[in-house]
Amino acid sequence: MKEILLPLLAGCGAGILSAWGVGGGTLLLLVMTLLLGVDRTAAQGINLLYFLPTAAAGLLCHRKNGLLDRELIRAAAPWGLLSAAAGAWLATAVDPSLLRRPFGLFLLVAGFVSLTQRE
């Protein structure tokens, strides 16, 4: 029972955070690597697989509720695809140890902005 409870709670927590737009994947990575002993590369793959249906469900719900700005999507999608391809190339072309600190800094700044942003 204990082997199932922590992953189940982590998955539910990550799903709730994702629905709120917080980024539950980071929580999922931390739980898998630090608490469950999953290899970092495997945890990243699991996180990507978890993201796909979560993002698809969110997209469908937002579309159903009329919350999508189609003009903005048309303008942003090509740049997002290009950036994703460049990031994937960079992640395979550069030594991962060089990317750890900038990514950690990015996470800290993104977290700070999320906490201090007012709507």
C-alpha positions, 0 to 999 in steps of 0.5 A: 500500500505504501508503494502506491500511496506516495506516487498516487498523492504526488500524481494527484497533487501535480494534476491539481497544481497543473490545473491551477497553472502552477507547473505540477511537473516540477513537483512530480520530478522532485518526488520521483527523484528525491523520494522514490529513487527514480533515475533523473532521465527516467523521471524526466521522460515520465514527466513529459508523458504525464504532461501530454494528456494533462495539457491536452485536457486543459486545452480542450477545457479552455476551448470548451469554455471559450478561453482561447485567444486564437489570434494569439495562438496563431502568433505564438505557436510558431515561435513556441515550436521553434523555441522547443526545437532549439531547446531540445537541440541545446539539451543534446548538444551542450554538456548538461552540467552547463545547463543546470545552474541557468535552469535553476536560476530560471526556476527561482525567477519564475517562482518569485514572479509567480508568487509576487504577480498580482492579477 
